């Protein structure tokens, strides 16, 4: 009788223990890990040399003297080198009339290179993928690009596919957020994310300065990655996602219209980059930092910033002056590495100044812009690849990733390095990573076209 009473008295404790173990098990399965990723490196015959860029600009039929000068000045000051990549139709001289198959072929090359290599290196079978997310902002086709991948690699019939369009340069973090949400409700999942941009059908052939600028900045690139919430794979993974914050200012008309695909006055489709873009980006950036700072920074830094902010406000109130500089929050107190979107030289400079980053901190972003250009949503992964190839990433390091995109959106996340990374299987290794950063970052466009910044270009030969 005493034995049974003892057993009965233990039941509540056993129930509590079961609930606790169940809770901990669910938490383990809700974590999001990056198992591996593969960057895209197009073939060398698609490199945009200085000489060829000049030829592409000169053969554009709709440009006048002012447009020529604007384009060349934009390239000179872009921070982009002469080893970036363009679609094949540009090298074939068909940028003014590409067809739909050209766009599909561009994506197929990306899929074969990245997905194929990723499966071979990880040993993961296509049939093991539970979730597939593809984000290519400016190409919609039927069947969808995600369906094309399922067909090519013969994935399971119950694989959950998502095909995201129109999400801009910050789309890869949107895809991550989607995968993270799925992981919270399903255990032992493997997810693949494919992120890139289709430049072939979006090469602008008009003369609107706000649209021809995109031809100078955007380049071919992409990335495929495998993510998981399987506890059994945790130690094999590269990174663990600690938090992710998305900020969307689409309700503000100025932000919505500053970065938009539209037609010019002649009905030619292009991508408009408005003058209000820097202002919209700054607002989204500030709002995003306000949300993610408490999630990634230590209490001591938040207290320091809070106390200084109150003191500055009191001084301003007492003196009735706003002349004193506002205190800056020190993100380096909780972050070891910064993975910045390579939207352009001005974007990198602005973020670096706002966060108080050193040249060492922004070196990966600058070198990525120089070597690969702005590859849209995949750009932050090339920055990550640079850090890995340089052997900067060590177990326990915190990595802050931030990107901007049309909408207007600013998305950021914090990763934790799970194991030391050496970048052995990395496209930067093929680019002779030991040569980066070069002693002097020579600008071949400046050397060849720098004269146009101060001189009249009336001697520039216009195509017949």
N, C-alpha and C positions, 0 to 999 in steps of 0.2 A: 504493500500500500504506500509506504514511504517512497519507494522507487518511482511509482507512477506520479505521485505528487511532485517529486523532484523534476520529472520529465515535463509535467504540465507547467511548472514554474519557469522552465527554460524556453518555452514556446515563444513568449513575447521577445526575448533576447534573440532567439534564432530568426524571428521574423525581421527584427531590426537589422540583424547582420545580413540577411538575404537582400533586403532593400538597399543596404549600403553597398554590398558587392555588385548588385545590379546597376546601381547608379554609377559606380566607378567603371564598370565594364562599358556602359553606354558612353561615358566620357572618353574612354580610351578609343572607342570606335568613331567618335565625332571629330577627332583630330584630322587635319588635312596635311599630308606630306607630299613634297615633290620628289618622286622616285628618280627621275632623270629627264633631260631635255636635249633636243637636237636643233641647233641653229642651221639656217640655210645659207649656203655659199654658192651662188650661181657660177657658171663656167667663166673662165677668163675672157672668152670672146665677147662677153657682155659688159666689160668694163668701160666706163665713160672717161676717156682720156681728155685732157685739156683741149687738144686739137679737135677731137671729134665733137665735143660740146659746142665749140665755135661753129663747126660745120652744121650741126643741127639747128642752131639759132639762125644762121645765115640762110638756110634753105626754107625757113618758115615764111610762107607767102603773105601772111596777113600783118606782118610787123613793119612799122616805120622806124625812122631813125631814133626817136625817143624810146620806143619799145626795145630796140636793140641795146641801147645804152642802159636802160633799166635792168634788163635781163643780165647783161654782162656784169654790171655793178653788183647785182644780187648774188651771182655766183662767186665773185671775188670776195665778198664779205660774209659768205655763208658758213665758212669753217669746214667745208666739204673738200676732200682730196680728189685725186683722179683715179681711184680704184673702186669707186662705187659702181653699182650695177643698174642697168636699165632693161626694159622689155626687149625681146628680139625684134619686134616690128620697128623699133627706132633704128636699129642697125641695118634693117632692110629698107629703110626710107619710106615706111608705110605708116608713120605716126598719124597722118591726117585721115587715113581710112582703114583702121584695123577692123577685123571682123570678129564675130563672137567666138569662133574657134581659137583665135589668137589668145583671147582671155582665158579660155578653158585650158589651153596648152600651158600657159604661164602657171596656172594653179597645179596642173598635173606634175610639172617638173618639181615644184615645191613639195608635193605630197610624196613623190617617189624618193626624193633625197632625204627628207626629214623623217617621215613615218617609217620608211623602210629601214633606215639606219637605227632608229630608236628601237624597233622590234628586235633587230638582230643583236644589238648591244645589251639590252636588258633581259633577253630571253623570254619576254612576255609574248604570248601568242595573240593575234588579233581576236581570236574567239574568247579571250579572257577579258576583253574590254567591256565594261558594263555601261559606261557613259561616254558619249562622244560630243564634244562641243567645238564647233568651227566658227570663228569670227573673221569674216572678210567683209569689210564695211561697204565697199563700192562695187560689188558684183553679186547679182542675184540671178540664179539660173534654175531651170527645171529639167531633170531632178536637181535637188539642192546639192551643194558641194559636200555636205555631210553624207548624203546618199551615195555620191560618187566614191567617197572613201570606203563606205560600207561595202559597196559593190567590188571595188578593187581588192580589198583585203578580206572579203568574205566573212564579215563579222556576224555574230549571232543575230537571229531574228528578233530577239527581245532586247537588243541593245537600245538604250535611250539616247536619241540624237537630238541635238539642238543646233540650229543654223542661225547665227546672229548677223544682221546687216545693219549698216548705218550707225554703228556705235563709235566710230572714229578711232583716234590714236590710243585711247585708254581702254579699248575693247578687251584686251587680254585680262585685265583685272576684273572686268565685268564677268568674263567667263570663269575666272577663279571663284568669284563670289557665288556663281550659279553652282559650281561643283561643290563648294563648301556647304551650301545649303542642302544639297542632295546627301552629302556625307552625314549630315546631322540626323537624317531619318533612315538611312540604310547602312548596314554593316558590311565590312569586307568588300568594298568596292574598288574597282580600278577605273579611272577616268582618263581620257585623252583629250587634250586641248590643242587645237591647231589654230595659230594666229598669224595673219599676214595681211597684205593689201593687194588689190588688183590694179596695177597701173596701166595695163594695156588699153582698156576702154576709157580711161580717164585722163589721157594726155590732152591737154588743152591746146587748141590750134588757133585761138583768137588773139586779140590784142588788148584785152582788158588787163591792166596791170595787177589788179587784185587777184586775178586768176592765173596769169602766166607765172606768178611767183611759185605756185605749187610744183611746176615743172623743174624748178631749180632745187627744191628741197627734198622731194620724195624720191626714194630709191627702192629697188627690189630687195626683198628680204622676207624672212619668216621664221617661225619656230614651232616645233611640236613638242609636247611634254606629256608625261604620264604622272598622274597624281593618285594617291591612295589613302584610305583610312584603315588599312589592315595593320593591326599591331604587330603581326609577324614580319612585316616588311619595314618596320620603323627604323631599324638599325642600318638597313641598306640604303635608306633614303638620303637625299642631299640636304633638303631644307624642310622645316616645319613652319606652317603658317600660324602665326600667333594672333593676328587681328587684321581686319580689312575694313576700310571706311570709304564710302562713295558719296560724292557731293555732286548734285545736279542743279544747275541754275537755268534750266530750260524755261522756267516761268518768267524770267526776265527777258524782255524783247531784245535788248541790246546784246545780251549773252547768247541768245538763241540765234541771232542773225549774223554774228561776227565770224562764223566759221560754217559755211553752208554750201551744199552743191546746188547750183542754179544755172540758168542760161544768161548769156550776155545779151547786149542789144541786138545782136545779129542772130540770136537763137542758137548759139554754139554752147554746148554744155561744158561747164567747168566747175572748179572748186574755189569759191570766193573766200579770201582771207581779209577781213575788214580791219579798218584802223582801230576799232574798239576792242580788238582781240587782246592786246596786252592788259587792258583794264579788266576785261571779263575774266581772263586767266588769273589775274591777281586776286580778284574777289573770291573766285572759287578756291584758289590755293589757300587763302587765309581761313576761309570757313572750314576747309578740310583739315587744316592743321589744328584748329580749335577742337575738333572732334577726336582726332587721333592722338594728340599730345598726352592727354591723361591716361591713355592706354599703353603708351610706350616709354614714357619718361618716369624716372624715380621720383618719389614724393619730395625729396629734398629740393629737386630742381623746380617742381611745381610751386613749392612754398616760396623759394627764392624769387621766382618770377612774380608770384602773387603779391608778395610784400613790396617788391620794387615798383610794381604797377600802382599799388595804393599810395606809396610815397610820392611818386611822380604826379599823380592826380592831386594830392594834397598840396604839393608845391605849386602846381598850375593854378589851383583854386585860390591859393593865398596871394600869388603874384599876379593873377589874372593874365597869365601869359601862357602861350603854348610853344615857346621857343625851345624848351628842353627836348632832347631826343628820348623817344620811348624805349623802354627796356626791351631787350631781345631775349627770347627763350632759347636756351642752349640745347638743341636737339642732340648734340654730340655727347651729352651726359647719359643718354640711353641708347645711342645708335653707334655702331662701329663702322658701317659702310652705307653709302648713299647711291642708290641706283636711280639716276635721273633720266627722264624722258628726253631723247635727243631731238626735240622739235626744231632746234636751230641754235645758233650761237647765242642769240639774245635770250632764249628760254633758259639755257644752262647758266648764263651769267646772272640772270634775275633770281633764279632759285638759289644759286650759290650765295649771292649777296643776302637774300632773305634769311637763309639758315646759318649764315656765318661760316661757310665752308672754305677749306683751304684748297690750293691747287691740287694737292694729293687726293682730296676727296672727290674732285670733279674730273680728275684725269680720265677715269674710265668712260665717262660720258663724252668728253671732248674727243678722245681717241675713237670712240664708236662713231661719232658724227663724221670725223675725218675719214675713217676707213669704209664705213657702210652707209653713211648718210642718215636721213630720217626714214626709217623703215616702218613708220606708223606704229601699230599696236605691238609689233615685235621688238621695237627698239630697246626697251628696258632689258630684254633677255640677252641682247648683244652686250649691253653694259655689264650684266651679270657674268657673261662668258669671259669678258676681259678680266674681271676681278678673279675669276676662277683660274684662268690661264696664268695670271700673275702670282698665283698661290697666296692670295690675300685672305682667303676665307678659311677660318679655323673653327673647330668645334666650339659651340657656345656663342659665337659672334652674332650680333644682331644686324640685320640688313633692312634698310628702309627703301621701299620702292614706290615711286610716284610718277603718275602719267596724267596728261591732259588730253582732252578730246572734244570733238564737236558735240554740241548739245545745249549749253557748254558744261563739260564735266571735268572734275578733278578727282581721281581715284588714287588711293595710297594703301599700302599694306606693310606689315612688319614680318620678316622671316627670321627664323633662328637656324643657324647652321648646325646640322646634326652630326656631321663628321668632317674631318679635314678634307678639303677639295683641292685637287691638283690640276684639273683641266686637261687631262691626258687626251680625252676624246673630244676635242674642242676645235672649232673652225679657226679660232685665233692662233692656235698652234701652227696651222697651215699658213697663217699670215706672218710667220716669224715674229712671234710675240716678244722675243728678246730685243727687237728693234724699236719697241714702243716703250715710252714716248721717245720720238727722235730728239736729238740735241736741239735742232731748230725745226719747227713745224713749218716747212716751206709750203707756200701757197702757189701752186703752178698757175692758177688762174690769175693771181695778182701779177706774177712775172710776165704773163703773156698779154693780159688785158688791163693791167693796172692803170695804164695811161688814160683810159676812158673816164676815170674819176675826175680828172682835172682838165682834160683836153676836149676839144670839139671832135665829134666822130664823123664829120662830113666826108672823111677819106675812107670810111668803112664801106666796103663794097656791098651793095644791095643786090640780091639775086634778081636776075631778069624775070 
